[in-house]
Amino acid sequence: PFLILSFFQHALNGGIRCYHVAPVLCQRAKVAMSHFEPNEYINYEKLEKNINIVRKRLDRPLTLSEKIVYGHLDDPAKQEIERGKTYLRLRPDRVAMQDATAQMAMLQFISSGLPKVAVPSTIHCDHLIEAQLGGEKDLRRAKDINQEVYNFLATAGAKYGVGFWKPGSGIIHQIILENYSYPGVMLIGTDSHTPNGGGLGGICIGVGGADAVDVMAGIPWELKCPKVIGVKLTGKLSGWSSPKDVILKVAGILTVKGGTGAIIEYHGPGVDSISCTGMATICNMGAEIGATTSIFPYNARMKKYLGKTGRADIAALADEFKQHLVPDAGCQYDQVIEINLSELKPHINGPFTPDLAHPVSDIGAVAEKEGWPVDIRVGLIGSCTNSSYEDMGRSAAVAKQALAHGLKCKSKFTITPGSEQIRATIERDGYAQILRDVGGLVLANACGPCIGQWDRKDIKKGEKNTIVTSYNRNFTGRNDANPETHAFVTSPEIVTALSIAGTLKFNPETDYLTGADGKKFKLEAPDADELPKLEFDPGQDTYQYPPKDGSGQHVDVSPTSQRLQLLEPFDKWDGKDLEDMLILIKVKGKCTTDHISAAGPWLKFRGHLDNISNNLLIGAINIENGKANSVRNALTQEFGPVPDTARYYKKMGVKWAVIGDENYGEGSSREHAALEPRHLGGRVIITKSFARIHETNLKKQGLLPLTFADPADYNKIHPVDKLSIVGLADFAPGKPLKCIIKHPNGSQETIMLNHTFNESQIEWFQAGSALNRMKELQQKSS
């Protein structure tokens, strides 16, 4: 009895966490969101309170997505809620930024004049490390080349209260999964693959830097109320099938725009057969179908991962609130897709688009029929999508079998660990050495070739070739800047098997390899632990805590720098209609953010708006001549590069527009694709449809993203026409705008254009940008 009494007394004094104790004796202990922010606590009580308010108002069962999204409403009692229509004002828990986008986000935050971020925020250095010679050498080179940028981000983080993950720490999304995501969190990140955190039951949404600034400034963040697409999983994964195959299959069903405006919510009995990191893989690549984000319900696999990554206290708290971290029985989805995991076969998607799905068993024949190269030049595993301990273990299991028969990879083979923790652990447990022995090169803990940071030497530009990756995107030229590289995405274990065979015609489920002894053998389906048997090895300490008071910290931006440039406010709307705009380019076909603002070598200019604007739309195809980066200058009638033409129009004081096709701005969250046209004098982007993030980014920078009321009107506009947008004085939510098309022969015609602006977004346009509007409101309040 004395021991029991002592236990309760100790518990009441807060010495240990309390379990199953009556509320009169013990209140729930505070649990930190992260080890790195011990004074920032998970607030499930507020989430619960908001959910109960909304459930009472809507009087129906809620999906998991709705619970977490509505649980973060700024005003749950009064917020108008209609899926797919109303705009929600939300209070996210935290912000994460990768180094390429963090530059512009922090420059905008500096421009806001605020002294410190209002929510926990972090910067992750993962995008600026070029793959060339291998991990350590590439990291040293990156630190030297990017010293100015890293110094800016480190000092800006220290001054404004932002945690800083140094180069070599790992890829932002793996770091978030290991340290920051948790069931029920709402996290926004300045990278399109932020939804990776849905593998731990969080609503994690990719945005542009201006959205991050809103949250860091403590302003309610706006999001159109998402629809919810349910993916019901039955059966169980086995054999060569992997979590990657789930999203490759879903991408084939929904296409690159099928998830636009929706959250993909996975549910059903099959969920429990997928590891936590496997669920993260599926959520990560939901960006490729345009989804706002993706999420899985809290379960034992997440609890196991939280425990292994030192967060058992979060798992225990999540257990207490589990009813709010899973969907309600009887909840309704806007669309339901059902996948039987027991019947799911290994898939490989591509080339040139991530939704062109093929079973691995068919890809060889399809490639031969289509004229795609079947010989694989390079296999690449890792990236934010597939660089977990389990991924590396399954790949090593395949490689080990080949080595046992005296074989190495016929293709070049690279490995990208997702984080310093993953790198250190796979080195300790022998996976890294097995992958080296089979012919692999271990790269730095960074994005590398996945985002075009690849100094590739084995081919010449323009040479037709095939690569296979475990990445998420395979747009034209994305990985190596070669438009003739046919890139395919699949699971790490399939990449490894195909790299050993050296050809797309190899099906590891049925085909045989010939060992060094001349005997044939078949690879067995890989099996590996989802988590290490020992604890994770954290590796090197790569985190910089922000000081408690950073007010004395100096942030240096040289006026002569070619990498960084302080921002000047964009001009305010003059109150008039936009008349006689020239058309910079009428784009033909797919136009992703890679086409609008290329990555790769251009990443070094992400903090310098004027310099990076020299890549504006250089990858887009001009419908007038079928060429990239060649448009007619309407004032001189000469053809020239797109950025040069835009700069000429700006110099002459002429406003211009862009005409686009379907799903314009598909792909990355990079707001540079919106900043650049605004900087160079663009005013309007008219398309058949937009990708979600890009449309919001355009609005944030004071541009007008408009869509054809009748998509066939795309054909009425010609590159030599002039356009006038009429009705801006009466610009209002839901009210179409008129576009007067003036043809060179003097004739005119009028078409209608739709938009999705709400009242506050119209104010962004009128003020010149969302940042300008923020400053106006600050001045009024002060």
C-alpha positions in Angstrom: 0.0 0.0 0.0 2.8 2.4 0.8 4.4 1.8 -2.7 1.0 2.4 -4.4 0.5 5.6 -2.4 4.0 6.8 -3.3 3.3 6.2 -7.0 0.2 8.3 -7.0 1.9 11.1 -5.0 4.8 11.1 -7.5 2.3 11.2 -10.3 0.4 14.1 -8.8 3.6 16.0 -8.5 4.2 15.6 -12.3 7.2 13.4 -11.9 6.0 10.7 -14.3 3.3 10.4 -16.9 -0.1 9.2 -15.5 -2.1 6.3 -17.0 -5.7 5.2 -16.1 -6.0 7.5 -13.2 -9.3 9.2 -12.4 -9.4 12.9 -13.6 -9.8 14.0 -10.0 -6.4 12.6 -9.2 -4.5 13.4 -12.3 -4.7 15.7 -15.3 -3.2 14.6 -18.7 0.5 15.3 -18.8 1.9 17.7 -21.3 3.7 16.1 -24.2 6.1 18.0 -26.4 5.5 18.0 -30.2 9.2 17.3 -30.7 12.4 16.7 -28.6 13.7 19.8 -30.3 10.9 22.0 -28.9 10.3 20.8 -25.3 8.0 23.8 -24.5 5.7 23.4 -27.5 3.0 20.9 -26.6 0.5 18.7 -28.5 -3.0 20.1 -27.9 -5.4 17.2 -28.5 -7.8 18.8 -26.1 -8.3 21.7 -28.6 -8.6 19.3 -31.5 -11.2 17.4 -29.6 -13.1 20.5 -28.7 -13.2 21.8 -32.3 -14.2 18.4 -33.7 -17.1 18.2 -31.2 -18.3 21.7 -32.2 -18.2 20.9 -35.9 -19.8 17.4 -35.5 -22.7 19.0 -33.7 -23.1 21.6 -36.4 -22.9 19.2 -39.4 -24.8 16.4 -37.6 -23.1 13.5 -39.5 -20.1 11.2 -39.1 -16.8 12.7 -40.1 -13.9 11.4 -42.2 -10.5 11.4 -40.6 -9.4 14.2 -42.9 -12.3 16.3 -41.8 -11.6 15.7 -38.1 -8.0 17.0 -38.4 -8.7 19.8 -40.8 -11.8 21.1 -39.0 -10.1 20.4 -35.7 -7.7 23.2 -36.7 -10.3 25.8 -37.7 -9.8 29.3 -36.5 -13.5 29.7 -35.7 -15.2 26.2 -35.7 -18.5 27.7 -34.5 -19.0 30.1 -37.3 -16.8 28.8 -40.2 -18.9 28.0 -43.3 -18.1 24.4 -44.3 -18.9 22.9 -47.6 -16.5 20.4 -49.2 -15.1 21.6 -52.5 -16.5 25.1 -52.2 -15.9 27.2 -49.1 -12.5 28.6 -48.0 -11.5 27.5 -44.5 -9.4 29.6 -42.1 -7.0 27.3 -40.3 -4.4 27.4 -37.6 -1.6 24.9 -38.5 0.6 23.6 -35.8 4.0 24.1 -37.5 5.9 25.0 -40.7 8.8 23.2 -42.4 10.9 24.6 -45.3 13.5 23.1 -47.5 16.6 25.2 -48.4 15.6 26.0 -52.0 12.2 27.4 -51.0 13.2 28.6 -47.6 15.3 31.3 -49.2 12.3 33.1 -50.7 10.1 32.3 -47.7 12.6 33.8 -45.3 13.1 36.8 -47.6 9.4 37.4 -47.6 9.2 37.0 -43.8 12.0 39.5 -43.4 10.1 41.9 -45.7 7.0 41.5 -43.4 8.9 43.3 -40.6 7.8 40.7 -37.9 10.4 40.0 -35.1 9.8 36.2 -34.7 7.8 33.3 -36.0 4.5 32.6 -34.3 4.6 28.8 -34.6 7.4 26.2 -34.4 9.3 26.3 -37.8 12.3 24.6 -39.3 14.6 24.9 -42.3 16.1 21.8 -43.9 19.2 21.8 -46.2 18.6 19.1 -48.7 18.1 20.6 -52.2 21.4 22.2 -53.0 23.7 19.2 -52.8 24.7 17.9 -56.3 25.3 14.2 -56.8 28.7 13.8 -58.4 31.3 11.6 -56.6 29.6 10.3 -53.5 28.3 11.3 -50.1 31.1 12.9 -48.2 32.8 14.5 -51.2 29.6 15.9 -52.6 28.6 17.3 -49.2 32.0 19.1 -48.8 31.6 20.6 -52.3 28.1 21.8 -51.6 29.1 23.4 -48.3 31.7 25.3 -50.2 29.6 26.4 -53.2 26.6 27.3 -51.1 28.3 28.8 -48.1 26.6 32.2 -48.7 23.1 30.6 -48.8 23.6 28.3 -45.9 24.9 31.2 -43.8 21.9 33.3 -44.7 19.5 30.5 -43.7 21.3 29.7 -40.5 21.4 33.4 -39.4 17.9 34.1 -40.5 16.7 31.0 -38.5 18.6 32.2 -35.5 17.2 35.7 -35.7 13.6 34.7 -36.3 13.3 31.6 -34.1 13.5 28.9 -36.7 15.3 25.6 -36.2 18.0 24.9 -38.7 19.0 21.4 -40.0 22.4 21.7 -41.6 23.4 20.2 -45.0 23.9 16.5 -44.6 21.0 16.1 -42.1 18.8 14.5 -44.7 15.7 15.0 -46.8 13.1 17.3 -45.2 10.3 14.8 -45.4 12.3 12.0 -43.8 13.4 14.4 -41.0 9.8 15.4 -40.5 8.7 11.8 -40.2 11.4 11.0 -37.7 11.0 14.1 -35.5 8.0 16.3 -36.2 5.0 14.6 -37.7 2.5 12.9 -35.3 -1.1 11.7 -35.5 -3.4 14.7 -35.8 -0.8 17.3 -36.5 -1.5 20.0 -39.2 1.8 20.9 -40.8 2.5 23.0 -43.8 5.7 22.7 -45.8 7.2 24.6 -48.7 7.6 21.4 -50.7 5.0 19.5 -52.7 5.9 16.2 -51.0 5.1 17.5 -47.5 2.1 15.0 -47.5 4.8 12.3 -46.6 3.8 13.1 -43.0 0.4 11.5 -43.6 2.2 8.2 -43.0 2.1 9.2 -39.3 -1.6 10.3 -39.4 -1.0 14.0 -39.9 -2.5 16.5 -42.3 0.7 17.7 -44.0 0.2 20.0 -46.9 2.6 21.4 -49.5 2.4 25.2 -50.1 4.4 28.1 -51.5 6.6 30.3 -49.3 4.0 33.1 -49.0 1.6 30.6 -47.4 4.3 29.6 -44.9 4.8 33.3 -44.1 1.1 33.6 -43.3 1.4 30.8 -40.8 4.7 32.0 -39.4 3.2 35.4 -39.0 0.3 34.0 -36.9 -2.3 34.8 -39.6 -5.1 32.2 -40.2 -4.2 30.2 -43.3 -6.7 29.8 -46.0 -7.5 26.5 -47.8 -10.4 25.6 -50.0 -12.4 23.0 -48.1 -11.1 19.7 -49.6 -13.2 17.0 -50.9 -12.3 13.5 -49.5 -11.5 10.6 -51.8 -11.5 7.3 -49.9 -9.2 4.5 -50.9 -10.3 1.3 -49.3 -7.5 -1.3 -48.9 -8.3 -4.9 -48.4 -6.1 -8.0 -48.4 -2.4 -7.9 -47.6 0.8 -7.0 -49.3 3.1 -9.9 -50.1 5.9 -11.0 -52.3 7.4 -8.4 -54.6 4.4 -6.0 -54.1 5.2 -3.0 -52.0 3.6 0.2 -50.6 4.9 2.0 -53.7 2.7 -0.2 -55.9 -0.4 1.1 -54.1 0.2 4.7 -55.1 1.5 3.7 -58.6 -1.8 1.9 -59.0 -3.8 4.9 -57.7 -1.9 7.3 -60.0 -2.9 5.1 -62.9 -6.6 5.3 -61.8 -6.8 9.0 -60.9 -4.2 10.5 -63.3 -2.1 13.5 -62.5 -5.1 15.8 -61.8 -7.6 13.3 -60.4 -6.9 14.2 -56.8 -7.0 18.0 -57.3 -9.0 19.7 -54.5 -9.2 16.5 -52.5 -7.5 14.7 -49.6 -6.9 11.0 -50.3 -7.8 9.1 -47.2 -6.7 5.4 -47.0 -8.8 3.1 -44.8 -9.9 -0.5 -44.5 -8.5 -3.7 -43.2 -5.5 -3.7 -45.6 -4.0 -0.7 -43.9 -2.6 -2.8 -41.1 -0.4 -4.8 -43.5 1.6 -1.6 -44.4 4.5 -0.2 -42.3 4.5 3.3 -41.1 7.2 4.3 -43.6 5.3 2.4 -46.3 2.3 4.6 -45.6 4.5 7.6 -45.8 5.6 6.5 -49.3 2.0 6.3 -50.4 1.1 9.7 -49.0 4.3 11.3 -50.4 3.5 10.4 -54.0 -0.1 11.6 -53.7 1.4 14.9 -54.8 1.6 13.3 -58.3 -2.2 13.0 -58.6 -2.7 16.6 -57.5 -4.1 15.8 -54.1 -4.1 18.4 -51.4 -2.6 15.8 -49.1 -3.1 12.1 -48.2 -3.5 10.4 -44.8 -3.7 7.1 -43.0 -5.6 6.4 -39.7 -3.6 6.0 -36.5 -2.8 2.4 -35.9 -0.3 0.0 -34.3 2.3 0.4 -37.1 2.5 4.2 -36.4 2.7 3.5 -32.6 5.6 1.1 -33.3 7.4 3.8 -35.4 6.9 6.5 -32.8 8.3 4.3 -30.1 11.4 3.4 -32.2 12.0 7.1 -33.0 12.0 8.0 -29.3 8.4 9.3 -29.1 6.6 6.7 -27.1 5.0 9.5 -25.0 3.3 10.8 -28.2 2.0 7.3 -29.0 0.6 7.0 -25.5 -1.2 10.3 -25.8 -2.5 9.4 -29.2 -3.9 6.2 -27.8 -6.0 8.2 -25.3 -7.4 10.4 -28.2 -7.6 7.6 -30.8 -11.3 8.1 -31.5 -10.3 11.5 -33.1 -7.5 10.0 -35.1 -9.5 7.5 -37.1 -12.6 8.0 -39.3 -16.1 7.8 -37.9 -18.1 4.7 -38.7 -20.5 5.5 -41.6 -18.6 8.6 -42.8 -19.1 9.5 -46.5 -16.5 10.0 -49.1 -16.9 12.0 -52.3 -15.4 9.0 -54.3 -14.3 5.6 -53.2 -11.6 3.4 -54.9 -11.0 -0.1 -53.7 -7.7 -2.0 -54.0 -7.2 -5.6 -53.0 -3.6 -5.7 -51.8 -3.5 -9.5 -52.1 -4.0 -9.1 -55.9 -1.8 -6.0 -56.4 1.2 -6.7 -58.7 4.5 -4.8 -58.8 4.1 -1.6 -61.0 6.4 0.7 -62.9 5.2 4.1 -64.1 6.4 6.2 -67.0 8.1 7.5 -69.0 7.7 11.3 -68.8 4.6 11.3 -66.5 4.1 9.5 -63.1 0.5 8.3 -64.0 1.4 6.1 -66.9 1.1 2.8 -65.0 2.3 -0.6 -66.1 2.7 -3.9 -64.3 6.4 -4.8 -64.2 5.5 -8.0 -66.1 4.3 -5.9 -69.1 6.8 -3.1 -69.3 9.4 -4.8 -71.4 6.9 -5.6 -74.2 5.3 -2.1 -74.0 8.8 -0.5 -74.2 9.7 -2.4 -77.3 6.4 -1.6 -78.9 6.7 2.1 -78.1 10.3 2.4 -79.1 11.5 3.2 -75.6 15.1 2.0 -74.8 14.9 -1.3 -72.9 18.6 -1.3 -71.7 18.8 0.5 -68.3 21.6 2.9 -68.0 21.2 3.8 -64.3 19.1 2.6 -61.4 18.6 5.0 -58.5 17.1 4.2 -55.1 16.3 6.6 -52.2 14.7 10.1 -52.3 12.0 11.4 -50.0 9.6 8.7 -51.3 11.6 5.6 -50.7 14.6 5.9 -48.4 13.5 4.3 -45.2 15.2 1.6 -43.3 12.7 -0.9 -44.7 13.3 0.3 -48.2 17.1 -0.1 -47.9 16.7 -3.5 -46.3 14.5 -4.9 -49.1 16.9 -3.6 -51.7 19.8 -5.1 -49.8 18.0 -8.4 -49.6 17.8 -8.5 -53.4 21.4 -7.4 -53.8 22.6 -10.1 -51.4 21.0 -12.8 -53.5 22.8 -11.5 -56.7 26.1 -11.4 -54.8 25.7 -14.9 -53.6 25.6 -16.0 -57.3 28.6 -13.8 -58.2 26.6 -11.0 -59.9 26.8 -7.3 -59.7 24.6 -4.6 -61.3 24.8 -4.4 -65.1 23.4 -0.8 -64.8 25.0 2.0 -62.8 23.4 2.1 -59.4 23.1 4.8 -56.8 21.7 4.9 -53.3 20.4 8.0 -51.5 19.8 7.6 -47.7 16.8 9.7 -46.5 18.5 11.1 -43.4 21.7 11.0 -41.4 19.9 8.6 -39.0 19.1 6.2 -41.9 22.6 6.5 -43.3 24.3 5.8 -39.9 21.9 2.9 -39.2 22.3 1.1 -42.6 26.0 1.5 -42.3 26.0 -0.1 -38.9 23.6 -2.9 -40.0 25.5 -3.7 -43.1 23.0 -2.7 -45.7 25.1 0.1 -47.2 28.0 -2.3 -47.7 25.9 -4.9 -49.5 24.6 -2.2 -51.8 28.1 -1.0 -52.5 29.3 -4.6 -53.1 26.7 -5.1 -55.8 28.0 -2.0 -57.6 26.2 0.9 -55.8 27.4 4.4 -55.0 26.1 5.9 -51.8 25.2 9.5 -52.3 24.8 12.3 -49.7 21.7 12.4 -47.5 19.9 14.8 -49.8 17.5 15.1 -52.8 20.2 14.8 -55.4 19.1 13.3 -58.8 15.4 13.3 -57.8 15.3 17.1 -58.3 17.9 17.4 -61.0 20.9 17.8 -58.8 22.9 15.3 -60.7 26.2 15.9 -62.5 25.6 13.0 -64.9 28.5 12.0 -67.1 27.6 8.6 -68.6 25.5 10.1 -71.5 25.5 13.2 -73.7 22.5 15.6 -73.7 20.1 14.5 -76.4 21.1 10.8 -76.1 18.1 8.5 -75.9 18.3 6.3 -72.8 16.3 4.7 -69.9 16.7 5.1 -66.1 14.6 3.5 -63.4 14.2 5.2 -60.0 12.3 4.8 -56.7 11.6 8.6 -56.9 8.2 10.2 -57.3 8.4 12.3 -60.5 9.7 11.6 -64.0 8.8 14.7 -66.0 10.9 15.3 -69.1 14.4 16.3 -68.2 13.7 16.4 -64.5 16.5 14.1 -63.3 19.4 15.0 -65.6 18.2 17.9 -67.8 18.2 15.5 -70.9 14.8 15.5 -72.6 15.6 12.1 -74.1 16.0 10.3 -70.8 13.1 8.0 -70.4 12.6 7.9 -66.6 10.4 5.2 -64.9 9.4 5.2 -61.2 8.9 2.0 -59.2 9.8 0.5 -55.8 13.5 0.3 -54.6 13.5 -3.5 -54.7 12.3 -3.5 -58.3 14.9 -0.8 -59.2 17.6 -3.1 -57.6 16.4 -6.2 -59.5 16.2 -4.4 -62.8 19.6 -2.8 -62.3 21.1 -6.2 -61.7 19.4 -7.5 -64.9 20.2 -4.3 -66.8 16.9 -4.4 -68.8 13.2 -3.5 -68.6 12.5 -6.9 -70.1 13.3 -8.6 -66.8 10.4 -9.6 -64.5 11.8 -10.7 -61.2 8.6 -12.6 -60.3 9.1 -15.1 -63.2 12.4 -14.6 -65.0 15.8 -16.2 -64.2 19.3 -14.7 -64.0 22.5 -16.5 -64.9 25.0 -16.7 -62.1 28.8 -16.4 -62.5 28.9 -20.2 -62.5 26.6 -20.4 -65.5 23.7 -21.7 -63.5 20.3 -20.1 -63.7 18.6 -18.8 -60.6 15.5 -16.8 -59.7 15.5 -14.0 -57.2 13.3 -14.6 -54.2 10.9 -11.9 -53.1 12.7 -9.6 -50.6 12.0 -9.7 -46.9 13.4 -7.1 -44.4 12.6 -5.6 -41.1 10.5 -2.5 -41.2 12.5 -1.1 -38.3 16.0 -1.9 -36.9 16.2 -4.5 -34.2 18.5 -2.2 -32.3 17.8 1.4 -31.7 18.4 3.8 -34.6 21.9 5.2 -34.8 21.4 9.0 -34.9 24.7 9.6 -36.6 26.2 13.1 -36.5 24.4 15.9 -34.7 23.3 18.3 -37.5 20.7 20.4 -35.8 21.1 24.1 -34.8 18.7 25.3 -32.1 17.5 28.9 -32.4 18.5 31.0 -29.5 15.9 32.2 -27.0 16.5 35.8 -28.1 17.7 36.3 -31.6 17.1 40.0 -31.8 20.8 40.8 -31.8 21.5 38.4 -34.7 22.6 40.0 -38.0 21.3 38.6 -41.3 23.6 39.5 -44.1 22.4 39.9 -47.7 25.1 41.6 -49.9 23.6 44.1 -52.5 26.1 42.6 -55.0 25.2 39.0 -54.3 24.3 36.7 -57.3 22.6 34.2 -55.0 20.5 36.4 -52.7 18.4 39.5 -53.3 16.2 41.4 -50.9 12.6 41.8 -52.2 11.0 44.9 -53.4 7.2 45.2 -53.1 5.2 44.5 -56.2 3.1 47.3 -57.7 -0.4 47.8 -56.4 -3.4 47.4 -58.8 -4.3 50.7 -60.4 -8.0 50.2 -60.2 -8.4 49.8 -64.0 -9.2 46.9 -66.3 -6.2 45.2 -67.9 -6.3 46.3 -71.5 -4.5 45.3 -74.6 -2.2 42.8 -73.0 0.2 40.9 -75.3 0.5 37.2 -75.1 3.9 36.1 -74.0 3.3 32.5 -74.9 0.4 30.2 -75.7 1.6 26.9 -74.2 0.9 23.6 -75.9 0.2 20.5 -73.7 1.7 19.6 -70.3 3.2 22.6 -68.5 4.6 21.6 -65.0 6.4 23.9 -62.6 9.6 22.3 -64.1 8.6 23.8 -67.5 7.8 27.2 -65.9 10.8 27.4 -63.5 13.3 24.7 -64.1 15.2 23.2 -61.2 18.6 21.5 -61.5 21.3 24.1 -62.1 18.8 26.9 -61.5 18.4 26.0 -57.8 21.4 28.2 -57.0 19.3 31.3 -57.8 16.3 30.5 -55.7 17.2 33.4 -53.4 17.7 35.9 -56.2 14.4 36.7 -58.0 15.9 38.6 -60.9 18.5 36.0 -61.7 16.2 33.0 -61.5 13.7 34.8 -63.7 16.0 34.0 -66.6 14.5 30.5 -66.6 10.9 31.7 -67.0 8.9 29.2 -69.1 12.0 28.0 -70.9 10.7 24.4 -71.0 7.2 25.2 -72.2 6.2 24.4 -75.8 5.1 27.4 -77.8 2.0 26.4 -79.9 3.0 28.8 -82.6 6.2 27.0 -83.6 6.3 23.8 -81.5 9.5 24.9 -79.9 10.6 25.4 -76.4 12.0 28.8 -75.3 11.3 30.5 -78.7 8.4 33.0 -78.8 7.5 35.9 -81.1 8.2 39.4 -79.8 4.9 41.2 -80.8 6.7 44.5 -80.8 9.7 43.6 -83.0 8.3 40.4 -84.7 11.5 38.6 -83.9 11.6 35.2 -82.2 13.7 34.9 -79.1 13.9 33.3 -75.6 10.8 33.6 -73.4 12.6 35.5 -70.5 14.2 38.0 -72.9 10.9 38.7 -74.5 9.2 39.2 -71.1 12.0 41.6 -70.0 11.6 43.6 -73.3 7.8 43.9 -72.7 8.5 45.0 -69.1 11.0 47.6 -70.3 8.5 49.0 -72.7 5.8 49.1 -70.0 3.6 46.5 -71.7 1.6 44.1 -69.7 1.4 40.5 -70.8 -0.5 37.2 -70.3 0.2 33.5 -70.6 -2.3 31.0 -72.1 -2.1 27.4 -70.8 -3.6 24.0 -71.2 -4.9 21.5 -68.6 -3.5 21.2 -65.0 -1.2 24.1 -65.6 1.5 24.2 -62.9 1.4 20.5 -62.0 4.2 19.3 -59.8 6.3 21.2 -57.3 5.2 23.8 -54.8 7.9 26.2 -56.1 6.4 29.7 -55.9 9.2 31.0 -58.2 6.9 29.8 -61.0 4.5 32.6 -59.8 7.1 35.1 -58.6 9.0 35.1 -62.0 6.0 36.1 -64.3 5.0 38.8 -61.7 8.5 40.2 -61.5 8.8 40.3 -65.3 5.5 42.1 -65.9 3.0 39.3 -66.3 -0.6 40.0 -65.1 -2.8 37.1 -66.1 -2.5 33.4 -66.6 -5.5 31.9 -68.5 -5.8 28.1 -68.7 -8.2 25.2 -69.0 -7.4 24.2 -65.4 -4.8 24.7 -62.7 -2.9 22.6 -60.3 -3.9 23.6 -56.7 -0.6 24.8 -55.3 0.3 26.8 -58.4 -3.1 28.5 -58.6 -2.7 29.7 -54.9 0.9 30.8 -55.5 -0.2 33.0 -58.4 -2.9 34.6 -56.3 -0.4 35.2 -53.5 1.8 37.2 -55.8 -1.0 39.4 -57.2 -1.5 37.6 -60.5 -4.9 36.6 -61.9 -5.2 32.9 -62.5 -8.3 32.5 -64.6 -9.9 29.5 -66.4 -12.0 29.3 -69.6 -15.7 29.1 -68.8 -15.7 27.0 -72.0 -12.5 25.0 -72.4 -12.9 25.1 -76.2 -12.2 28.9 -76.0 -8.6 28.0 -75.6 -8.7 27.6 -79.4 -10.0 31.1 -80.0 -6.9 32.8 -78.7 -3.9 33.1 -80.9 -0.3 34.1 -79.9 -0.6 37.3 -82.0 -3.9 38.5 -80.4 -4.3 41.2 -77.7 -6.4 40.5 -74.6 -8.4 42.8 -72.3 -9.8 41.6 -68.9 -13.0 43.6 -68.3 -14.9 43.9 -65.0 -12.1 44.2 -62.4 -13.8 47.2 -60.8 -16.6 44.8 -59.8 -14.3 41.8 -59.1 -16.2 39.6 -56.7 -16.3 35.9 -55.6 -18.1 33.7 -58.0 -18.6 36.4 -60.6 -17.0 35.6 -64.0 -14.8 38.1 -65.8 -15.0 39.0 -69.5 -12.1 38.7 -71.8 -12.1 40.7 -75.1 -9.9 39.1 -77.7 -8.6 41.5 -80.3 -7.3 39.8 -83.5 -4.7 41.4 -85.8 -7.3 42.0 -88.6 -9.3 44.3 -86.3 -12.1 41.8 -85.4 -13.0 41.1 -81.8 -14.8 38.4 -79.8 -15.7 38.1 -76.1 -15.3 35.0 -74.0 -16.0 34.4 -70.3 -13.4 33.5 -67.7 -14.0 31.8 -64.3 -12.0 32.2 -61.1 -11.9 30.8 -57.6 -11.0 34.0 -55.7 -12.6 34.7 -52.4 -12.9 38.2 -50.8 -9.5 38.1 -49.1 -7.8 36.8 -52.2 -9.3 39.7 -54.2 -7.7 42.0 -51.6 -4.3 40.3 -52.4 -4.7 41.2 -56.0 -5.8 44.7 -55.3 -2.9 45.3 -52.8 -0.4 43.8 -55.3 0.4 40.7 -53.4 -0.6 38.8 -50.2 2.5 40.2 -48.5 1.6 43.8 -49.4 -1.9 43.1 -47.9 -0.3 41.7 -44.7 1.7 44.9 -44.4 -1.4 47.1 -44.9 -3.2 45.2 -42.1 -0.2 45.6 -39.8 -0.1 49.3 -40.4 -3.8 49.7 -39.7 -3.6 47.6 -36.5 -0.6 49.6 -35.2 
